Amino acid sequence: MSIKMYGIKNCDTIKKARTWLEGHGVAYDFHDYKASGIDRKSLESWVKEFGWETVLNRAGTTFKKLPDAEKEGLDAEKAITLMHAQPSMIKRPMLDLGSHRLVGFKPEAYEAAVPK
């Protein structure tokens, strides 16, 4: 099974998740949104699985700096468009385990879900 982590290299939460994976000897590939962007199909899939409210990082600086008009009337389509244009607005990390995904980093969730 191939594990893929999506995120931004300099994000503190990404650093914690990477440290956890490496400390547990888990091999993974890393996809940096800043360097490689993200395809709309992946965003649509994640939003379908988790809901846009989970995938969109509304607590982050990028979202908070948006003009109020862009924050109003959010729905799945608008959230996907925002995240596609500015991947920093995607909740991090997104860990793709093949059969399922985890959003964000919680050591106990990784412990339960990540194969050793």
FIVEX-557738 format. One record per atom (N, C-alpha, C): chain; x, y, z; residue in one letter; residue number from 1; atom name. Coordinates in Angstrom, 2 decimals. Layout:
BEGIN
+-------+---------+---------+---------+-----+-----+------+
: chain :       u :       v :       w : res :   n : atom :
+-------+---------+---------+---------+-----+-----+------+
:     A :       X :       Y :       Z :   A : NUM :   CA :
...
+-------+---------+---------+---------+-----+-----+------+
END
This chain:
BEGIN
+-------+---------+---------+---------+-----+-----+------+
: chain :       u :       v :       w : res :   n : atom :
+-------+---------+---------+---------+-----+-----+------+
:     A :    0.84 :   -1.18 :    0.00 :   M :   1 :    N :
:     A :    0.00 :    0.00 :    0.00 :   M :   1 :   CA :
:     A :    0.89 :    1.24 :    0.00 :   M :   1 :    C :
:     A :    0.51 :    2.19 :   -0.83 :   S :   2 :    N :
:     A :    1.25 :    3.43 :   -0.92 :   S :   2 :   CA :
:     A :    0.50 :    4.52 :   -0.15 :   S :   2 :    C :
:     A :    1.19 :    5.17 :    0.76 :   I :   3 :    N :
:     A :    0.60 :    6.24 :    1.55 :   I :   3 :   CA :
:     A :    1.09 :    7.57 :    0.99 :   I :   3 :    C :
:     A :    0.17 :    8.51 :    0.86 :   K :   4 :    N :
:     A :    0.54 :    9.82 :    0.34 :   K :   4 :   CA :
:     A :    0.02 :   10.90 :    1.29 :   K :   4 :    C :
:     A :    0.91 :   11.81 :    1.64 :   M :   5 :    N :
:     A :    0.52 :   12.94 :    2.48 :   M :   5 :   CA :
:     A :    0.50 :   14.19 :    1.60 :   M :   5 :    C :
:     A :   -0.60 :   14.93 :    1.73 :   Y :   6 :    N :
:     A :   -0.75 :   16.20 :    1.02 :   Y :   6 :   CA :
:     A :   -0.66 :   17.32 :    2.03 :   Y :   6 :    C :
:     A :    0.08 :   18.37 :    1.68 :   G :   7 :    N :
:     A :    0.19 :   19.49 :    2.58 :   G :   7 :   CA :
:     A :    1.18 :   20.52 :    2.09 :   G :   7 :    C :
:     A :    1.69 :   21.30 :    3.01 :   I :   8 :    N :
:     A :    2.68 :   22.34 :    2.73 :   I :   8 :   CA :
:     A :    3.89 :   22.08 :    3.62 :   I :   8 :    C :
:     A :    5.03 :   22.01 :    2.98 :   K :   9 :    N :
:     A :    6.27 :   21.62 :    3.65 :   K :   9 :   CA :
:     A :    6.54 :   22.36 :    4.96 :   K :   9 :    C :
:     A :    6.30 :   23.66 :    5.01 :   N :  10 :    N :
:     A :    6.66 :   24.45 :    6.19 :   N :  10 :   CA :
:     A :    5.58 :   24.54 :    7.25 :   N :  10 :    C :
:     A :    4.46 :   23.85 :    7.07 :   C :  11 :    N :
:     A :    3.36 :   23.88 :    8.03 :   C :  11 :   CA :
:     A :    3.76 :   23.10 :    9.30 :   C :  11 :    C :
:     A :    3.50 :   23.68 :   10.46 :   D :  12 :    N :
:     A :    3.86 :   23.03 :   11.73 :   D :  12 :   CA :
:     A :    3.12 :   21.70 :   11.92 :   D :  12 :    C :
:     A :    1.85 :   21.65 :   11.52 :   T :  13 :    N :
:     A :    1.09 :   20.40 :   11.67 :   T :  13 :   CA :
:     A :    1.64 :   19.32 :   10.75 :   T :  13 :    C :
:     A :    2.05 :   19.72 :    9.55 :   I :  14 :    N :
:     A :    2.67 :   18.77 :    8.63 :   I :  14 :   CA :
:     A :    3.96 :   18.23 :    9.24 :   I :  14 :    C :
:     A :    4.75 :   19.11 :    9.84 :   K :  15 :    N :
:     A :    6.00 :   18.68 :   10.45 :   K :  15 :   CA :
:     A :    5.73 :   17.65 :   11.56 :   K :  15 :    C :
:     A :    4.70 :   17.87 :   12.36 :   K :  16 :    N :
:     A :    4.35 :   16.92 :   13.42 :   K :  16 :   CA :
:     A :    3.92 :   15.58 :   12.83 :   K :  16 :    C :
:     A :    3.09 :   15.63 :   11.80 :   A :  17 :    N :
:     A :    2.61 :   14.39 :   11.17 :   A :  17 :   CA :
:     A :    3.76 :   13.64 :   10.51 :   A :  17 :    C :
:     A :    4.64 :   14.35 :    9.84 :   R :  18 :    N :
:     A :    5.79 :   13.70 :    9.20 :   R :  18 :   CA :
:     A :    6.71 :   13.06 :   10.25 :   R :  18 :    C :
:     A :    6.92 :   13.77 :   11.34 :   T :  19 :    N :
:     A :    7.74 :   13.24 :   12.43 :   T :  19 :   CA :
:     A :    7.12 :   11.97 :   12.99 :   T :  19 :    C :
:     A :    5.79 :   11.97 :   13.15 :   W :  20 :    N :
:     A :    5.09 :   10.80 :   13.66 :   W :  20 :   CA :
:     A :    5.28 :    9.63 :   12.71 :   W :  20 :    C :
:     A :    5.03 :    9.84 :   11.41 :   L :  21 :    N :
:     A :    5.16 :    8.76 :   10.43 :   L :  21 :   CA :
:     A :    6.59 :    8.22 :   10.40 :   L :  21 :    C :
:     A :    7.55 :    9.11 :   10.34 :   E :  22 :    N :
:     A :    8.95 :    8.68 :   10.28 :   E :  22 :   CA :
:     A :    9.36 :    7.97 :   11.57 :   E :  22 :    C :
:     A :    8.88 :    8.45 :   12.71 :   G :  23 :    N :
:     A :    9.19 :    7.82 :   13.99 :   G :  23 :   CA :
:     A :    8.59 :    6.43 :   14.13 :   G :  23 :    C :
:     A :    7.53 :    6.16 :   13.36 :   H :  24 :    N :
:     A :    6.88 :    4.84 :   13.37 :   H :  24 :   CA :
:     A :    7.29 :    3.99 :   12.17 :   H :  24 :    C :
:     A :    8.31 :    4.45 :   11.44 :   G :  25 :    N :
:     A :    8.83 :    3.68 :   10.31 :   G :  25 :   CA :
:     A :    7.85 :    3.52 :    9.16 :   G :  25 :    C :
:     A :    6.98 :    4.50 :    8.98 :   V :  26 :    N :
:     A :    5.97 :    4.43 :    7.92 :   V :  26 :   CA :
:     A :    6.47 :    5.19 :    6.69 :   V :  26 :    C :
:     A :    6.57 :    4.48 :    5.58 :   A :  27 :    N :
:     A :    6.99 :    5.10 :    4.32 :   A :  27 :   CA :
:     A :    5.80 :    5.83 :    3.70 :   A :  27 :    C :
:     A :    6.07 :    6.97 :    3.11 :   Y :  28 :    N :
:     A :    5.00 :    7.75 :    2.48 :   Y :  28 :   CA :
:     A :    5.61 :    8.68 :    1.43 :   Y :  28 :    C :
:     A :    4.77 :    9.10 :    0.51 :   D :  29 :    N :
:     A :    5.15 :   10.13 :   -0.45 :   D :  29 :   CA :
:     A :    4.53 :   11.44 :    0.01 :   D :  29 :    C :
:     A :    5.21 :   12.54 :   -0.26 :   F :  30 :    N :
:     A :    4.70 :   13.84 :    0.15 :   F :  30 :   CA :
:     A :    4.38 :   14.69 :   -1.08 :   F :  30 :    C :
:     A :    3.17 :   15.24 :   -1.10 :   H :  31 :    N :
:     A :    2.75 :   16.13 :   -2.18 :   H :  31 :   CA :
:     A :    2.60 :   17.53 :   -1.58 :   H :  31 :    C :
:     A :    3.46 :   18.43 :   -2.02 :   D :  32 :    N :
:     A :    3.46 :   19.81 :   -1.52 :   D :  32 :   CA :
:     A :    2.56 :   20.66 :   -2.41 :   D :  32 :    C :
:     A :    1.47 :   21.16 :   -1.83 :   Y :  33 :    N :
:     A :    0.53 :   22.00 :   -2.58 :   Y :  33 :   CA :
:     A :    1.22 :   23.24 :   -3.15 :   Y :  33 :    C :
:     A :    2.14 :   23.81 :   -2.41 :   K :  34 :    N :
:     A :    2.80 :   25.04 :   -2.85 :   K :  34 :   CA :
:     A :    3.65 :   24.78 :   -4.09 :   K :  34 :    C :
:     A :    4.31 :   23.64 :   -4.13 :   A :  35 :    N :
:     A :    5.19 :   23.32 :   -5.25 :   A :  35 :   CA :
:     A :    4.44 :   22.71 :   -6.43 :   A :  35 :    C :
:     A :    3.43 :   21.89 :   -6.15 :   S :  36 :    N :
:     A :    2.77 :   21.12 :   -7.21 :   S :  36 :   CA :
:     A :    1.30 :   21.42 :   -7.42 :   S :  36 :    C :
:     A :    0.72 :   22.28 :   -6.58 :   G :  37 :    N :
:     A :   -0.71 :   22.55 :   -6.70 :   G :  37 :   CA :
:     A :   -1.54 :   21.33 :   -6.33 :   G :  37 :    C :
:     A :   -2.81 :   21.38 :   -6.66 :   I :  38 :    N :
:     A :   -3.71 :   20.25 :   -6.41 :   I :  38 :   CA :
:     A :   -4.76 :   20.25 :   -7.51 :   I :  38 :    C :
:     A :   -5.12 :   19.07 :   -7.95 :   D :  39 :    N :
:     A :   -6.11 :   18.99 :   -9.02 :   D :  39 :   CA :
:     A :   -7.52 :   19.10 :   -8.44 :   D :  39 :    C :
:     A :   -8.40 :   19.65 :   -9.22 :   R :  40 :    N :
:     A :   -9.78 :   19.89 :   -8.79 :   R :  40 :   CA :
:     A :  -10.49 :   18.57 :   -8.47 :   R :  40 :    C :
:     A :  -10.17 :   17.52 :   -9.20 :   K :  41 :    N :
:     A :  -10.81 :   16.22 :   -8.99 :   K :  41 :   CA :
:     A :  -10.54 :   15.70 :   -7.57 :   K :  41 :    C :
:     A :   -9.31 :   15.86 :   -7.09 :   S :  42 :    N :
:     A :   -8.99 :   15.43 :   -5.72 :   S :  42 :   CA :
:     A :   -9.80 :   16.23 :   -4.71 :   S :  42 :    C :
:     A :   -9.86 :   17.54 :   -4.90 :   L :  43 :    N :
:     A :  -10.64 :   18.39 :   -3.99 :   L :  43 :   CA :
:     A :  -12.10 :   17.98 :   -3.98 :   L :  43 :    C :
:     A :  -12.66 :   17.73 :   -5.16 :   E :  44 :    N :
:     A :  -14.07 :   17.32 :   -5.24 :   E :  44 :   CA :
:     A :  -14.29 :   16.00 :   -4.50 :   E :  44 :    C :
:     A :  -13.36 :   15.08 :   -4.65 :   S :  45 :    N :
:     A :  -13.45 :   13.79 :   -3.97 :   S :  45 :   CA :
:     A :  -13.39 :   13.95 :   -2.45 :   S :  45 :    C :
:     A :  -12.46 :   14.78 :   -1.97 :   W :  46 :    N :
:     A :  -12.30 :   15.00 :   -0.53 :   W :  46 :   CA :
:     A :  -13.54 :   15.68 :    0.05 :   W :  46 :    C :
:     A :  -14.06 :   16.65 :   -0.68 :   V :  47 :    N :
:     A :  -15.26 :   17.35 :   -0.21 :   V :  47 :   CA :
:     A :  -16.46 :   16.41 :   -0.18 :   V :  47 :    C :
:     A :  -16.53 :   15.53 :   -1.16 :   K :  48 :    N :
:     A :  -17.62 :   14.55 :   -1.17 :   K :  48 :   CA :
:     A :  -17.50 :   13.61 :    0.02 :   K :  48 :    C :
:     A :  -16.29 :   13.20 :    0.35 :   E :  49 :    N :
:     A :  -16.05 :   12.26 :    1.45 :   E :  49 :   CA :
:     A :  -16.22 :   12.90 :    2.82 :   E :  49 :    C :
:     A :  -15.69 :   14.12 :    3.01 :   F :  50 :    N :
:     A :  -15.64 :   14.72 :    4.34 :   F :  50 :   CA :
:     A :  -16.55 :   15.93 :    4.53 :   F :  50 :    C :
:     A :  -17.00 :   16.51 :    3.43 :   G :  51 :    N :
:     A :  -17.75 :   17.77 :    3.50 :   G :  51 :   CA :
:     A :  -16.80 :   18.95 :    3.39 :   G :  51 :    C :
:     A :  -17.23 :   19.99 :    2.72 :   W :  52 :    N :
:     A :  -16.35 :   21.15 :    2.52 :   W :  52 :   CA :
:     A :  -15.99 :   21.81 :    3.84 :   W :  52 :    C :
:     A :  -16.87 :   21.72 :    4.83 :   E :  53 :    N :
:     A :  -16.63 :   22.35 :    6.11 :   E :  53 :   CA :
:     A :  -15.40 :   21.77 :    6.81 :   E :  53 :    C :
:     A :  -15.11 :   20.50 :    6.54 :   T :  54 :    N :
:     A :  -13.94 :   19.84 :    7.13 :   T :  54 :   CA :
:     A :  -12.68 :   20.11 :    6.31 :   T :  54 :    C :
:     A :  -12.81 :   20.10 :    5.00 :   V :  55 :    N :
:     A :  -11.65 :   20.22 :    4.12 :   V :  55 :   CA :
:     A :  -11.14 :   21.66 :    4.04 :   V :  55 :    C :
:     A :  -12.03 :   22.62 :    4.09 :   L :  56 :    N :
:     A :  -11.63 :   24.03 :    4.03 :   L :  56 :   CA :
:     A :  -11.10 :   24.49 :    5.38 :   L :  56 :    C :
:     A :   -9.88 :   24.98 :    5.40 :   N :  57 :    N :
:     A :   -9.25 :   25.46 :    6.64 :   N :  57 :   CA :
:     A :   -9.63 :   26.92 :    6.88 :   N :  57 :    C :
:     A :  -10.72 :   27.12 :    7.58 :   R :  58 :    N :
:     A :  -11.20 :   28.48 :    7.84 :   R :  58 :   CA :
:     A :  -10.44 :   29.15 :    8.98 :   R :  58 :    C :
:     A :   -9.62 :   28.39 :    9.71 :   A :  59 :    N :
:     A :   -8.85 :   28.97 :   10.82 :   A :  59 :   CA :
:     A :   -7.51 :   29.54 :   10.35 :   A :  59 :    C :
:     A :   -7.14 :   29.26 :    9.12 :   G :  60 :    N :
:     A :   -5.84 :   29.68 :    8.61 :   G :  60 :   CA :
:     A :   -5.80 :   31.12 :    8.15 :   G :  60 :    C :
:     A :   -4.59 :   31.66 :    8.08 :   T :  61 :    N :
:     A :   -4.37 :   33.04 :    7.68 :   T :  61 :   CA :
:     A :   -4.89 :   33.33 :    6.28 :   T :  61 :    C :
:     A :   -4.68 :   32.42 :    5.35 :   T :  62 :    N :
:     A :   -5.10 :   32.65 :    3.96 :   T :  62 :   CA :
:     A :   -6.60 :   32.89 :    3.88 :   T :  62 :    C :
:     A :   -7.37 :   32.06 :    4.57 :   F :  63 :    N :
:     A :   -8.82 :   32.24 :    4.55 :   F :  63 :   CA :
:     A :   -9.21 :   33.53 :    5.27 :   F :  63 :    C :
:     A :   -8.61 :   33.77 :    6.40 :   K :  64 :    N :
:     A :   -8.97 :   34.96 :    7.19 :   K :  64 :   CA :
:     A :   -8.69 :   36.26 :    6.44 :   K :  64 :    C :
:     A :   -7.70 :   36.25 :    5.56 :   K :  65 :    N :
:     A :   -7.35 :   37.45 :    4.80 :   K :  65 :   CA :
:     A :   -8.27 :   37.69 :    3.60 :   K :  65 :    C :
:     A :   -9.13 :   36.73 :    3.29 :   L :  66 :    N :
:     A :  -10.05 :   36.91 :    2.16 :   L :  66 :   CA :
:     A :  -11.00 :   38.07 :    2.44 :   L :  66 :    C :
:     A :  -11.39 :   38.79 :    1.40 :   P :  67 :    N :
:     A :  -12.43 :   39.81 :    1.59 :   P :  67 :   CA :
:     A :  -13.72 :   39.13 :    2.06 :   P :  67 :    C :
:     A :  -14.49 :   39.83 :    2.89 :   D :  68 :    N :
:     A :  -15.73 :   39.27 :    3.42 :   D :  68 :   CA :
:     A :  -16.65 :   38.76 :    2.32 :   D :  68 :    C :
:     A :  -16.68 :   39.44 :    1.19 :   A :  69 :    N :
:     A :  -17.56 :   39.04 :    0.09 :   A :  69 :   CA :
:     A :  -17.23 :   37.62 :   -0.40 :   A :  69 :    C :
:     A :  -15.95 :   37.25 :   -0.36 :   E :  70 :    N :
:     A :  -15.57 :   35.90 :   -0.81 :   E :  70 :   CA :
:     A :  -15.89 :   34.84 :    0.24 :   E :  70 :    C :
:     A :  -16.02 :   35.24 :    1.50 :   K :  71 :    N :
:     A :  -16.34 :   34.30 :    2.57 :   K :  71 :   CA :
:     A :  -17.85 :   34.06 :    2.68 :   K :  71 :    C :
:     A :  -18.63 :   34.96 :    2.14 :   E :  72 :    N :
:     A :  -20.09 :   34.86 :    2.24 :   E :  72 :   CA :
:     A :  -20.63 :   33.82 :    1.27 :   E :  72 :    C :
:     A :  -21.72 :   33.19 :    1.69 :   G :  73 :    N :
:     A :  -22.41 :   32.24 :    0.82 :   G :  73 :   CA :
:     A :  -21.58 :   31.02 :    0.47 :   G :  73 :    C :
:     A :  -20.74 :   30.59 :    1.38 :   L :  74 :    N :
:     A :  -19.91 :   29.42 :    1.10 :   L :  74 :   CA :
:     A :  -20.77 :   28.17 :    0.94 :   L :  74 :    C :
:     A :  -20.42 :   27.41 :   -0.06 :   D :  75 :    N :
:     A :  -21.00 :   26.09 :   -0.28 :   D :  75 :   CA :
:     A :  -19.88 :   25.22 :   -0.84 :   D :  75 :    C :
:     A :  -20.18 :   23.99 :   -1.17 :   A :  76 :    N :
:     A :  -19.14 :   23.06 :   -1.64 :   A :  76 :   CA :
:     A :  -18.43 :   23.60 :   -2.88 :   A :  76 :    C :
:     A :  -19.19 :   24.08 :   -3.85 :   E :  77 :    N :
:     A :  -18.59 :   24.55 :   -5.10 :   E :  77 :   CA :
:     A :  -17.67 :   25.75 :   -4.87 :   E :  77 :    C :
:     A :  -18.14 :   26.70 :   -4.08 :   K :  78 :    N :
:     A :  -17.33 :   27.89 :   -3.81 :   K :  78 :   CA :
:     A :  -16.08 :   27.53 :   -3.00 :   K :  78 :    C :
:     A :  -16.22 :   26.62 :   -2.04 :   A :  79 :    N :
:     A :  -15.07 :   26.18 :   -1.24 :   A :  79 :   CA :
:     A :  -14.03 :   25.48 :   -2.12 :   A :  79 :    C :
:     A :  -14.48 :   24.62 :   -3.01 :   I :  80 :    N :
:     A :  -13.55 :   23.93 :   -3.92 :   I :  80 :   CA :
:     A :  -12.82 :   24.94 :   -4.79 :   I :  80 :    C :
:     A :  -13.53 :   25.91 :   -5.31 :   T :  81 :    N :
:     A :  -12.92 :   26.94 :   -6.15 :   T :  81 :   CA :
:     A :  -11.86 :   27.72 :   -5.37 :   T :  81 :    C :
:     A :  -12.18 :   28.09 :   -4.12 :   L :  82 :    N :
:     A :  -11.22 :   28.81 :   -3.28 :   L :  82 :   CA :
:     A :   -9.97 :   27.96 :   -3.01 :   L :  82 :    C :
:     A :  -10.17 :   26.71 :   -2.64 :   M :  83 :    N :
:     A :   -9.05 :   25.82 :   -2.30 :   M :  83 :   CA :
:     A :   -8.20 :   25.52 :   -3.53 :   M :  83 :    C :
:     A :   -8.84 :   25.40 :   -4.69 :   H :  84 :    N :
:     A :   -8.10 :   25.12 :   -5.92 :   H :  84 :   CA :
:     A :   -7.22 :   26.32 :   -6.28 :   H :  84 :    C :
:     A :   -7.75 :   27.53 :   -6.09 :   A :  85 :    N :
:     A :   -7.00 :   28.74 :   -6.40 :   A :  85 :   CA :
:     A :   -5.89 :   28.99 :   -5.37 :   A :  85 :    C :
:     A :   -6.16 :   28.66 :   -4.11 :   Q :  86 :    N :
:     A :   -5.20 :   28.91 :   -3.03 :   Q :  86 :   CA :
:     A :   -5.13 :   27.67 :   -2.13 :   Q :  86 :    C :
:     A :   -4.30 :   26.69 :   -2.49 :   P :  87 :    N :
:     A :   -4.24 :   25.44 :   -1.74 :   P :  87 :   CA :
:     A :   -3.89 :   25.59 :   -0.27 :   P :  87 :    C :
:     A :   -3.39 :   26.74 :    0.15 :   S :  88 :    N :
:     A :   -3.12 :   26.96 :    1.57 :   S :  88 :   CA :
:     A :   -4.40 :   26.89 :    2.39 :   S :  88 :    C :
:     A :   -5.54 :   26.98 :    1.73 :   M :  89 :    N :
:     A :   -6.83 :   26.93 :    2.44 :   M :  89 :   CA :
:     A :   -7.31 :   25.50 :    2.68 :   M :  89 :    C :
:     A :   -6.54 :   24.51 :    2.24 :   I :  90 :    N :
:     A :   -6.93 :   23.12 :    2.46 :   I :  90 :   CA :
:     A :   -6.41 :   22.69 :    3.83 :   I :  90 :    C :
:     A :   -7.28 :   22.08 :    4.61 :   K :  91 :    N :
:     A :   -6.88 :   21.58 :    5.94 :   K :  91 :   CA :
:     A :   -5.72 :   20.60 :    5.76 :   K :  91 :    C :
:     A :   -4.76 :   20.69 :    6.65 :   R :  92 :    N :
:     A :   -3.55 :   19.87 :    6.52 :   R :  92 :   CA :
:     A :   -3.33 :   19.04 :    7.78 :   R :  92 :    C :
:     A :   -2.69 :   17.90 :    7.58 :   P :  93 :    N :
:     A :   -2.45 :   17.22 :    6.31 :   P :  93 :   CA :
:     A :   -3.69 :   16.43 :    5.86 :   P :  93 :    C :
:     A :   -3.67 :   16.06 :    4.62 :   M :  94 :    N :
:     A :   -4.61 :   15.08 :    4.08 :   M :  94 :   CA :
:     A :   -3.74 :   13.84 :    3.87 :   M :  94 :    C :
:     A :   -4.05 :   12.79 :    4.58 :   L :  95 :    N :
:     A :   -3.26 :   11.56 :    4.48 :   L :  95 :   CA :
:     A :   -4.08 :   10.53 :    3.75 :   L :  95 :    C :
:     A :   -3.61 :   10.14 :    2.58 :   D :  96 :    N :
:     A :   -4.32 :    9.16 :    1.75 :   D :  96 :   CA :
:     A :   -3.70 :    7.79 :    1.99 :   D :  96 :    C :
:     A :   -4.48 :    6.92 :    2.60 :   L :  97 :    N :
:     A :   -4.02 :    5.57 :    2.93 :   L :  97 :   CA :
:     A :   -4.44 :    4.55 :    1.87 :   L :  97 :    C :
:     A :   -4.99 :    5.03 :    0.77 :   G :  98 :    N :
:     A :   -5.45 :    4.13 :   -0.28 :   G :  98 :   CA :
:     A :   -6.92 :    3.79 :   -0.12 :   G :  98 :    C :
:     A :   -7.24 :    3.06 :    0.93 :   S :  99 :    N :
:     A :   -8.62 :    2.65 :    1.17 :   S :  99 :   CA :
:     A :   -9.44 :    3.75 :    1.86 :   S :  99 :    C :
:     A :   -8.76 :    4.68 :    2.51 :   H : 100 :    N :
:     A :   -9.44 :    5.79 :    3.17 :   H : 100 :   CA :
:     A :   -8.44 :    6.90 :    3.45 :   H : 100 :    C :
:     A :   -8.95 :    8.04 :    3.90 :   R : 101 :    N :
:     A :   -8.13 :    9.20 :    4.15 :   R : 101 :   CA :
:     A :   -8.36 :    9.73 :    5.57 :   R : 101 :    C :
:     A :   -7.37 :   10.46 :    6.06 :   L : 102 :    N :
:     A :   -7.47 :   11.16 :    7.34 :   L : 102 :   CA :
:     A :   -7.22 :   12.64 :    7.07 :   L : 102 :    C :
:     A :   -8.01 :   13.50 :    7.71 :   V : 103 :    N :
:     A :   -7.83 :   14.95 :    7.56 :   V : 103 :   CA :
:     A :   -7.31 :   15.49 :    8.89 :   V : 103 :    C :
:     A :   -6.24 :   16.27 :    8.82 :   G : 104 :    N :
:     A :   -5.65 :   16.83 :   10.04 :   G : 104 :   CA :
:     A :   -4.72 :   15.80 :   10.68 :   G : 104 :    C :
:     A :   -4.12 :   16.19 :   11.77 :   F : 105 :    N :
:     A :   -3.22 :   15.27 :   12.47 :   F : 105 :   CA :
:     A :   -3.62 :   15.14 :   13.93 :   F : 105 :    C :
:     A :   -3.94 :   13.92 :   14.29 :   K : 106 :    N :
:     A :   -4.16 :   13.54 :   15.69 :   K : 106 :   CA :
:     A :   -3.40 :   12.23 :   15.87 :   K : 106 :    C :
:     A :   -2.40 :   12.20 :   16.76 :   P : 107 :    N :
:     A :   -1.60 :   10.99 :   16.92 :   P : 107 :   CA :
:     A :   -2.45 :    9.74 :   17.14 :   P : 107 :    C :
:     A :   -3.52 :    9.84 :   17.93 :   E : 108 :    N :
:     A :   -4.34 :    8.66 :   18.21 :   E : 108 :   CA :
:     A :   -5.06 :    8.16 :   16.95 :   E : 108 :    C :
:     A :   -5.44 :    9.07 :   16.06 :   A : 109 :    N :
:     A :   -6.08 :    8.66 :   14.80 :   A : 109 :   CA :
:     A :   -5.07 :    7.98 :   13.89 :   A : 109 :    C :
:     A :   -3.85 :    8.51 :   13.84 :   Y : 110 :    N :
:     A :   -2.81 :    7.89 :   13.03 :   Y : 110 :   CA :
:     A :   -2.47 :    6.51 :   13.60 :   Y : 110 :    C :
:     A :   -2.39 :    6.43 :   14.91 :   E : 111 :    N :
:     A :   -2.07 :    5.13 :   15.56 :   E : 111 :   CA :
:     A :   -3.09 :    4.07 :   15.19 :   E : 111 :    C :
:     A :   -4.36 :    4.44 :   15.16 :   A : 112 :    N :
:     A :   -5.44 :    3.50 :   14.85 :   A : 112 :   CA :
:     A :   -5.52 :    3.15 :   13.37 :   A : 112 :    C :
:     A :   -5.15 :    4.09 :   12.49 :   A : 113 :    N :
:     A :   -5.43 :    3.90 :   11.07 :   A : 113 :   CA :
:     A :   -4.23 :    3.55 :   10.19 :   A : 113 :    C :
:     A :   -3.05 :    3.96 :   10.62 :   V : 114 :    N :
:     A :   -1.87 :    3.77 :    9.77 :   V : 114 :   CA :
:     A :   -1.27 :    2.39 :   10.00 :   V : 114 :    C :
:     A :   -1.12 :    1.62 :    8.91 :   P : 115 :    N :
:     A :   -0.51 :    0.28 :    9.06 :   P : 115 :   CA :
:     A :    0.95 :    0.38 :    9.45 :   P : 115 :    C :
:     A :    1.36 :   -0.54 :   10.28 :   K : 116 :    N :
:     A :    2.76 :   -0.56 :   10.75 :   K : 116 :   CA :
:     A :    3.59 :   -1.44 :    9.85 :   K : 116 :    C :
+-------+---------+---------+---------+-----+-----+------+
END
